[in-house]
Amino acid sequence: MHRSVLAALPIAAALAAAPLRGQTVAATLQQQVFAAESSFAASFARRDTAAFLALLAPDAVFFGQSSVMRGKAAVMDGWRQLFREPAPPFSWKPEVIEVAESGTLAFSSGPVYGADGRQFGNFNSIWRREADGSWRVVFDKGCPVCNCAPKS
């Protein structure tokens, strides 16, 4: 294929044409989403609202305990009280990352830990790959840990 043809291909198609450093495109994209989710969690732990905001999609939708926050400003308003204390009230880390075949959407999920270090929930997020190749969180919803012990 001529260089001019490759230059005209969309980024996703170019990635699909040749795996990076021996990795599959899917594995590379999964690593990118893992890094984005980890950075998102780290920004919260550092109490860095600017970094937190930078990872939110403008049209983000976050499900709160009693309401749905729509848009970057609403999400930040809803989370503002969670940034007030010097120590974060909870933390999270990604464990499952799956990327759609299109390479433009991804799902991340993992445990949420209280300040005491005990898991009390799980998070589920949908990420979108933007035109510049960066990943932004579009949807986020947490849920409590399932107590799956059988009833006697």
PyMOL commands that place a pseudoatom at each C-alpha (Angstrom):
pseudoatom trace, name=CA, resn=MET, resi=1, chain=A, elem=C, hetatm=0, pos=[0.000, 0.000, 0.000]
pseudoatom trace, name=CA, resn=HIS, resi=2, chain=A, elem=C, hetatm=0, pos=[1.346, 3.416, -0.885]
pseudoatom trace, name=CA, resn=ARG, resi=3, chain=A, elem=C, hetatm=0, pos=[2.174, 5.897, 1.864]
pseudoatom trace, name=CA, resn=SER, resi=4, chain=A, elem=C, hetatm=0, pos=[-0.431, 8.391, 0.534]
pseudoatom trace, name=CA, resn=VAL, resi=5, chain=A, elem=C, hetatm=0, pos=[-3.186, 5.782, 0.865]
pseudoatom trace, name=CA, resn=LEU, resi=6, chain=A, elem=C, hetatm=0, pos=[-2.139, 4.967, 4.437]
pseudoatom trace, name=CA, resn=ALA, resi=7, chain=A, elem=C, hetatm=0, pos=[-2.162, 8.654, 5.327]
pseudoatom trace, name=CA, resn=ALA, resi=8, chain=A, elem=C, hetatm=0, pos=[-5.763, 8.895, 4.187]
pseudoatom trace, name=CA, resn=LEU, resi=9, chain=A, elem=C, hetatm=0, pos=[-6.967, 5.987, 6.338]
pseudoatom trace, name=CA, resn=PRO, resi=10, chain=A, elem=C, hetatm=0, pos=[-8.779, 6.806, 9.574]
pseudoatom trace, name=CA, resn=ILE, resi=11, chain=A, elem=C, hetatm=0, pos=[-6.768, 6.216, 12.743]
pseudoatom trace, name=CA, resn=ALA, resi=12, chain=A, elem=C, hetatm=0, pos=[-8.724, 3.072, 13.668]
pseudoatom trace, name=CA, resn=ALA, resi=13, chain=A, elem=C, hetatm=0, pos=[-8.139, 1.535, 10.250]
pseudoatom trace, name=CA, resn=ALA, resi=14, chain=A, elem=C, hetatm=0, pos=[-4.439, 2.386, 10.389]
pseudoatom trace, name=CA, resn=LEU, resi=15, chain=A, elem=C, hetatm=0, pos=[-4.186, 0.727, 13.799]
pseudoatom trace, name=CA, resn=ALA, resi=16, chain=A, elem=C, hetatm=0, pos=[-5.981, -2.336, 12.483]
pseudoatom trace, name=CA, resn=ALA, resi=17, chain=A, elem=C, hetatm=0, pos=[-3.615, -2.522, 9.495]
pseudoatom trace, name=CA, resn=ALA, resi=18, chain=A, elem=C, hetatm=0, pos=[-0.534, -3.116, 11.656]
pseudoatom trace, name=CA, resn=PRO, resi=19, chain=A, elem=C, hetatm=0, pos=[-0.440, -4.167, 15.319]
pseudoatom trace, name=CA, resn=LEU, resi=20, chain=A, elem=C, hetatm=0, pos=[1.749, -1.966, 17.507]
pseudoatom trace, name=CA, resn=ARG, resi=21, chain=A, elem=C, hetatm=0, pos=[4.941, -3.532, 18.855]
pseudoatom trace, name=CA, resn=GLY, resi=22, chain=A, elem=C, hetatm=0, pos=[3.620, -7.057, 18.439]
pseudoatom trace, name=CA, resn=GLN, resi=23, chain=A, elem=C, hetatm=0, pos=[0.393, -6.384, 20.338]
pseudoatom trace, name=CA, resn=THR, resi=24, chain=A, elem=C, hetatm=0, pos=[-3.051, -6.687, 18.905]
pseudoatom trace, name=CA, resn=VAL, resi=25, chain=A, elem=C, hetatm=0, pos=[-4.963, -3.470, 18.348]
pseudoatom trace, name=CA, resn=ALA, resi=26, chain=A, elem=C, hetatm=0, pos=[-7.535, -4.607, 20.923]
pseudoatom trace, name=CA, resn=ALA, resi=27, chain=A, elem=C, hetatm=0, pos=[-4.835, -5.111, 23.565]
pseudoatom trace, name=CA, resn=THR, resi=28, chain=A, elem=C, hetatm=0, pos=[-3.345, -1.690, 22.818]
pseudoatom trace, name=CA, resn=LEU, resi=29, chain=A, elem=C, hetatm=0, pos=[-6.745, -0.006, 23.114]
pseudoatom trace, name=CA, resn=GLN, resi=30, chain=A, elem=C, hetatm=0, pos=[-7.484, -1.926, 26.332]
pseudoatom trace, name=CA, resn=GLN, resi=31, chain=A, elem=C, hetatm=0, pos=[-4.215, -0.623, 27.778]
pseudoatom trace, name=CA, resn=GLN, resi=32, chain=A, elem=C, hetatm=0, pos=[-5.179, 2.925, 26.794]
pseudoatom trace, name=CA, resn=VAL, resi=33, chain=A, elem=C, hetatm=0, pos=[-8.558, 2.631, 28.520]
pseudoatom trace, name=CA, resn=PHE, resi=34, chain=A, elem=C, hetatm=0, pos=[-6.942, 1.028, 31.588]
pseudoatom trace, name=CA, resn=ALA, resi=35, chain=A, elem=C, hetatm=0, pos=[-4.546, 3.992, 31.746]
pseudoatom trace, name=CA, resn=ALA, resi=36, chain=A, elem=C, hetatm=0, pos=[-7.388, 6.503, 31.322]
pseudoatom trace, name=CA, resn=GLU, resi=37, chain=A, elem=C, hetatm=0, pos=[-9.508, 4.865, 34.051]
pseudoatom trace, name=CA, resn=SER, resi=38, chain=A, elem=C, hetatm=0, pos=[-6.481, 4.627, 36.349]
pseudoatom trace, name=CA, resn=SER, resi=39, chain=A, elem=C, hetatm=0, pos=[-5.713, 8.315, 35.723]
pseudoatom trace, name=CA, resn=PHE, resi=40, chain=A, elem=C, hetatm=0, pos=[-9.339, 9.180, 36.461]
pseudoatom trace, name=CA, resn=ALA, resi=41, chain=A, elem=C, hetatm=0, pos=[-9.172, 7.333, 39.798]
pseudoatom trace, name=CA, resn=ALA, resi=42, chain=A, elem=C, hetatm=0, pos=[-5.783, 8.905, 40.594]
pseudoatom trace, name=CA, resn=SER, resi=43, chain=A, elem=C, hetatm=0, pos=[-7.100, 12.416, 39.901]
pseudoatom trace, name=CA, resn=PHE, resi=44, chain=A, elem=C, hetatm=0, pos=[-9.831, 11.807, 42.471]
pseudoatom trace, name=CA, resn=ALA, resi=45, chain=A, elem=C, hetatm=0, pos=[-7.336, 10.415, 44.986]
pseudoatom trace, name=CA, resn=ARG, resi=46, chain=A, elem=C, hetatm=0, pos=[-5.068, 13.463, 44.486]
pseudoatom trace, name=CA, resn=ARG, resi=47, chain=A, elem=C, hetatm=0, pos=[-8.120, 15.756, 44.790]
pseudoatom trace, name=CA, resn=ASP, resi=48, chain=A, elem=C, hetatm=0, pos=[-7.235, 17.201, 41.368]
pseudoatom trace, name=CA, resn=THR, resi=49, chain=A, elem=C, hetatm=0, pos=[-10.495, 18.538, 39.950]
pseudoatom trace, name=CA, resn=ALA, resi=50, chain=A, elem=C, hetatm=0, pos=[-8.835, 19.865, 36.772]
pseudoatom trace, name=CA, resn=ALA, resi=51, chain=A, elem=C, hetatm=0, pos=[-7.458, 16.416, 35.875]
pseudoatom trace, name=CA, resn=PHE, resi=52, chain=A, elem=C, hetatm=0, pos=[-10.793, 14.818, 36.832]
pseudoatom trace, name=CA, resn=LEU, resi=53, chain=A, elem=C, hetatm=0, pos=[-12.701, 17.223, 34.570]
pseudoatom trace, name=CA, resn=ALA, resi=54, chain=A, elem=C, hetatm=0, pos=[-10.259, 16.665, 31.699]
pseudoatom trace, name=CA, resn=LEU, resi=55, chain=A, elem=C, hetatm=0, pos=[-11.276, 12.993, 31.546]
pseudoatom trace, name=CA, resn=LEU, resi=56, chain=A, elem=C, hetatm=0, pos=[-15.024, 13.696, 31.438]
pseudoatom trace, name=CA, resn=ALA, resi=57, chain=A, elem=C, hetatm=0, pos=[-16.774, 13.821, 28.072]
pseudoatom trace, name=CA, resn=PRO, resi=58, chain=A, elem=C, hetatm=0, pos=[-18.734, 17.054, 27.585]
pseudoatom trace, name=CA, resn=ASP, resi=59, chain=A, elem=C, hetatm=0, pos=[-21.937, 14.963, 27.339]
pseudoatom trace, name=CA, resn=ALA, resi=60, chain=A, elem=C, hetatm=0, pos=[-21.100, 12.655, 30.272]
pseudoatom trace, name=CA, resn=VAL, resi=61, chain=A, elem=C, hetatm=0, pos=[-23.953, 11.005, 32.160]
pseudoatom trace, name=CA, resn=PHE, resi=62, chain=A, elem=C, hetatm=0, pos=[-23.273, 9.875, 35.737]
pseudoatom trace, name=CA, resn=PHE, resi=63, chain=A, elem=C, hetatm=0, pos=[-25.830, 8.037, 37.816]
pseudoatom trace, name=CA, resn=GLY, resi=64, chain=A, elem=C, hetatm=0, pos=[-25.865, 9.279, 41.413]
pseudoatom trace, name=CA, resn=GLN, resi=65, chain=A, elem=C, hetatm=0, pos=[-27.666, 7.842, 44.417]
pseudoatom trace, name=CA, resn=SER, resi=66, chain=A, elem=C, hetatm=0, pos=[-30.746, 9.969, 43.864]
pseudoatom trace, name=CA, resn=SER, resi=67, chain=A, elem=C, hetatm=0, pos=[-30.316, 11.681, 40.488]
pseudoatom trace, name=CA, resn=VAL, resi=68, chain=A, elem=C, hetatm=0, pos=[-28.738, 11.525, 37.065]
pseudoatom trace, name=CA, resn=MET, resi=69, chain=A, elem=C, hetatm=0, pos=[-26.081, 14.128, 36.291]
pseudoatom trace, name=CA, resn=ARG, resi=70, chain=A, elem=C, hetatm=0, pos=[-25.982, 15.136, 32.626]
pseudoatom trace, name=CA, resn=GLY, resi=71, chain=A, elem=C, hetatm=0, pos=[-23.012, 17.033, 31.227]
pseudoatom trace, name=CA, resn=LYS, resi=72, chain=A, elem=C, hetatm=0, pos=[-19.551, 17.838, 32.539]
pseudoatom trace, name=CA, resn=ALA, resi=73, chain=A, elem=C, hetatm=0, pos=[-20.709, 20.768, 34.707]
pseudoatom trace, name=CA, resn=ALA, resi=74, chain=A, elem=C, hetatm=0, pos=[-23.510, 18.750, 36.322]
pseudoatom trace, name=CA, resn=VAL, resi=75, chain=A, elem=C, hetatm=0, pos=[-21.160, 15.854, 37.064]
pseudoatom trace, name=CA, resn=MET, resi=76, chain=A, elem=C, hetatm=0, pos=[-18.665, 18.206, 38.689]
pseudoatom trace, name=CA, resn=ASP, resi=77, chain=A, elem=C, hetatm=0, pos=[-21.447, 19.868, 40.709]
pseudoatom trace, name=CA, resn=GLY, resi=78, chain=A, elem=C, hetatm=0, pos=[-22.615, 16.437, 41.859]
pseudoatom trace, name=CA, resn=TRP, resi=79, chain=A, elem=C, hetatm=0, pos=[-19.096, 15.330, 42.804]
pseudoatom trace, name=CA, resn=ARG, resi=80, chain=A, elem=C, hetatm=0, pos=[-17.943, 18.633, 44.319]
pseudoatom trace, name=CA, resn=GLN, resi=81, chain=A, elem=C, hetatm=0, pos=[-18.761, 17.542, 47.887]
pseudoatom trace, name=CA, resn=LEU, resi=82, chain=A, elem=C, hetatm=0, pos=[-16.675, 14.389, 47.322]
pseudoatom trace, name=CA, resn=PHE, resi=83, chain=A, elem=C, hetatm=0, pos=[-13.622, 16.606, 46.680]
pseudoatom trace, name=CA, resn=ARG, resi=84, chain=A, elem=C, hetatm=0, pos=[-14.044, 18.782, 49.816]
pseudoatom trace, name=CA, resn=GLU, resi=85, chain=A, elem=C, hetatm=0, pos=[-12.153, 16.663, 52.334]
pseudoatom trace, name=CA, resn=PRO, resi=86, chain=A, elem=C, hetatm=0, pos=[-8.360, 16.260, 52.072]
pseudoatom trace, name=CA, resn=ALA, resi=87, chain=A, elem=C, hetatm=0, pos=[-8.711, 12.466, 51.933]
pseudoatom trace, name=CA, resn=PRO, resi=88, chain=A, elem=C, hetatm=0, pos=[-10.979, 10.838, 49.355]
pseudoatom trace, name=CA, resn=PRO, resi=89, chain=A, elem=C, hetatm=0, pos=[-14.046, 9.058, 50.775]
pseudoatom trace, name=CA, resn=PHE, resi=90, chain=A, elem=C, hetatm=0, pos=[-13.536, 6.142, 48.378]
pseudoatom trace, name=CA, resn=SER, resi=91, chain=A, elem=C, hetatm=0, pos=[-11.277, 4.826, 45.647]
pseudoatom trace, name=CA, resn=TRP, resi=92, chain=A, elem=C, hetatm=0, pos=[-11.595, 2.515, 42.679]
pseudoatom trace, name=CA, resn=LYS, resi=93, chain=A, elem=C, hetatm=0, pos=[-9.487, 0.566, 40.233]
pseudoatom trace, name=CA, resn=PRO, resi=94, chain=A, elem=C, hetatm=0, pos=[-10.229, -1.020, 36.888]
pseudoatom trace, name=CA, resn=GLU, resi=95, chain=A, elem=C, hetatm=0, pos=[-10.239, -4.807, 36.646]
pseudoatom trace, name=CA, resn=VAL, resi=96, chain=A, elem=C, hetatm=0, pos=[-12.236, -5.448, 33.486]
pseudoatom trace, name=CA, resn=ILE, resi=97, chain=A, elem=C, hetatm=0, pos=[-11.706, -3.529, 30.259]
pseudoatom trace, name=CA, resn=GLU, resi=98, chain=A, elem=C, hetatm=0, pos=[-13.430, -4.420, 26.996]
pseudoatom trace, name=CA, resn=VAL, resi=99, chain=A, elem=C, hetatm=0, pos=[-13.214, -2.404, 23.787]
pseudoatom trace, name=CA, resn=ALA, resi=100, chain=A, elem=C, hetatm=0, pos=[-15.808, -2.509, 21.010]
pseudoatom trace, name=CA, resn=GLU, resi=101, chain=A, elem=C, hetatm=0, pos=[-14.592, -3.760, 17.649]
pseudoatom trace, name=CA, resn=SER, resi=102, chain=A, elem=C, hetatm=0, pos=[-14.959, -0.218, 16.284]
pseudoatom trace, name=CA, resn=GLY, resi=103, chain=A, elem=C, hetatm=0, pos=[-12.219, 0.906, 18.688]
pseudoatom trace, name=CA, resn=THR, resi=104, chain=A, elem=C, hetatm=0, pos=[-14.290, 3.914, 19.700]
pseudoatom trace, name=CA, resn=LEU, resi=105, chain=A, elem=C, hetatm=0, pos=[-16.187, 2.652, 22.773]
pseudoatom trace, name=CA, resn=ALA, resi=106, chain=A, elem=C, hetatm=0, pos=[-14.986, 0.776, 25.819]
pseudoatom trace, name=CA, resn=PHE, resi=107, chain=A, elem=C, hetatm=0, pos=[-16.375, -0.618, 29.052]
pseudoatom trace, name=CA, resn=SER, resi=108, chain=A, elem=C, hetatm=0, pos=[-14.464, -0.528, 32.332]
pseudoatom trace, name=CA, resn=SER, resi=109, chain=A, elem=C, hetatm=0, pos=[-15.470, -2.062, 35.627]
pseudoatom trace, name=CA, resn=GLY, resi=110, chain=A, elem=C, hetatm=0, pos=[-13.938, -2.836, 38.980]
pseudoatom trace, name=CA, resn=PRO, resi=111, chain=A, elem=C, hetatm=0, pos=[-14.159, -2.598, 42.744]
pseudoatom trace, name=CA, resn=VAL, resi=112, chain=A, elem=C, hetatm=0, pos=[-14.885, 0.542, 44.761]
pseudoatom trace, name=CA, resn=TYR, resi=113, chain=A, elem=C, hetatm=0, pos=[-13.260, 0.726, 48.203]
pseudoatom trace, name=CA, resn=GLY, resi=114, chain=A, elem=C, hetatm=0, pos=[-14.263, 2.817, 51.200]
pseudoatom trace, name=CA, resn=ALA, resi=115, chain=A, elem=C, hetatm=0, pos=[-11.767, 4.948, 53.112]
pseudoatom trace, name=CA, resn=ASP, resi=116, chain=A, elem=C, hetatm=0, pos=[-11.301, 1.919, 55.397]
pseudoatom trace, name=CA, resn=GLY, resi=117, chain=A, elem=C, hetatm=0, pos=[-10.064, -0.154, 52.428]
pseudoatom trace, name=CA, resn=ARG, resi=118, chain=A, elem=C, hetatm=0, pos=[-13.067, -2.490, 52.336]
pseudoatom trace, name=CA, resn=GLN, resi=119, chain=A, elem=C, hetatm=0, pos=[-14.900, -3.019, 49.077]
pseudoatom trace, name=CA, resn=PHE, resi=120, chain=A, elem=C, hetatm=0, pos=[-18.438, -1.681, 49.204]
pseudoatom trace, name=CA, resn=GLY, resi=121, chain=A, elem=C, hetatm=0, pos=[-19.316, -1.481, 45.538]
pseudoatom trace, name=CA, resn=ASN, resi=122, chain=A, elem=C, hetatm=0, pos=[-18.407, -1.827, 41.896]
pseudoatom trace, name=CA, resn=PHE, resi=123, chain=A, elem=C, hetatm=0, pos=[-18.219, 0.801, 39.186]
pseudoatom trace, name=CA, resn=ASN, resi=124, chain=A, elem=C, hetatm=0, pos=[-19.210, 0.455, 35.548]
pseudoatom trace, name=CA, resn=SER, resi=125, chain=A, elem=C, hetatm=0, pos=[-18.090, 3.064, 33.023]
pseudoatom trace, name=CA, resn=ILE, resi=126, chain=A, elem=C, hetatm=0, pos=[-18.353, 3.557, 29.281]
pseudoatom trace, name=CA, resn=TRP, resi=127, chain=A, elem=C, hetatm=0, pos=[-15.477, 5.402, 27.600]
pseudoatom trace, name=CA, resn=ARG, resi=128, chain=A, elem=C, hetatm=0, pos=[-15.422, 7.013, 24.159]
pseudoatom trace, name=CA, resn=ARG, resi=129, chain=A, elem=C, hetatm=0, pos=[-12.341, 7.459, 22.019]
pseudoatom trace, name=CA, resn=GLU, resi=130, chain=A, elem=C, hetatm=0, pos=[-12.276, 11.031, 20.756]
pseudoatom trace, name=CA, resn=ALA, resi=131, chain=A, elem=C, hetatm=0, pos=[-11.036, 12.212, 17.345]
pseudoatom trace, name=CA, resn=ASP, resi=132, chain=A, elem=C, hetatm=0, pos=[-7.640, 13.094, 18.857]
pseudoatom trace, name=CA, resn=GLY, resi=133, chain=A, elem=C, hetatm=0, pos=[-7.247, 9.530, 20.183]
pseudoatom trace, name=CA, resn=SER, resi=134, chain=A, elem=C, hetatm=0, pos=[-7.882, 10.408, 23.837]
pseudoatom trace, name=CA, resn=TRP, resi=135, chain=A, elem=C, hetatm=0, pos=[-10.445, 8.531, 25.918]
pseudoatom trace, name=CA, resn=ARG, resi=136, chain=A, elem=C, hetatm=0, pos=[-13.214, 10.318, 27.857]
pseudoatom trace, name=CA, resn=VAL, resi=137, chain=A, elem=C, hetatm=0, pos=[-15.735, 8.776, 30.231]
pseudoatom trace, name=CA, resn=VAL, resi=138, chain=A, elem=C, hetatm=0, pos=[-19.289, 9.111, 28.901]
pseudoatom trace, name=CA, resn=PHE, resi=139, chain=A, elem=C, hetatm=0, pos=[-21.379, 6.990, 31.299]
pseudoatom trace, name=CA, resn=ASP, resi=140, chain=A, elem=C, hetatm=0, pos=[-20.702, 5.971, 34.883]
pseudoatom trace, name=CA, resn=LYS, resi=141, chain=A, elem=C, hetatm=0, pos=[-22.793, 3.993, 37.343]
pseudoatom trace, name=CA, resn=GLY, resi=142, chain=A, elem=C, hetatm=0, pos=[-21.858, 2.308, 40.574]
pseudoatom trace, name=CA, resn=CYS, resi=143, chain=A, elem=C, hetatm=0, pos=[-23.616, -0.511, 42.328]
pseudoatom trace, name=CA, resn=PRO, resi=144, chain=A, elem=C, hetatm=0, pos=[-23.302, -2.121, 45.774]
pseudoatom trace, name=CA, resn=VAL, resi=145, chain=A, elem=C, hetatm=0, pos=[-21.394, -5.340, 46.259]
pseudoatom trace, name=CA, resn=CYS, resi=146, chain=A, elem=C, hetatm=0, pos=[-23.708, -8.293, 45.937]
pseudoatom trace, name=CA, resn=ASN, resi=147, chain=A, elem=C, hetatm=0, pos=[-24.132, -10.318, 49.086]
pseudoatom trace, name=CA, resn=CYS, resi=148, chain=A, elem=C, hetatm=0, pos=[-24.530, -13.597, 47.312]
pseudoatom trace, name=CA, resn=ALA, resi=149, chain=A, elem=C, hetatm=0, pos=[-24.469, -15.858, 50.344]
pseudoatom trace, name=CA, resn=PRO, resi=150, chain=A, elem=C, hetatm=0, pos=[-27.367, -18.317, 50.150]
pseudoatom trace, name=CA, resn=LYS, resi=151, chain=A, elem=C, hetatm=0, pos=[-30.198, -17.708, 52.595]
pseudoatom trace, name=CA, resn=SER, resi=152, chain=A, elem=C, hetatm=0, pos=[-30.648, -20.459, 55.166]
for i in range(1, 152): cmd.bond("trace and resi %d" % i, "trace and resi %d" % (i + 1))
show_as sticks, trace
zoom trace
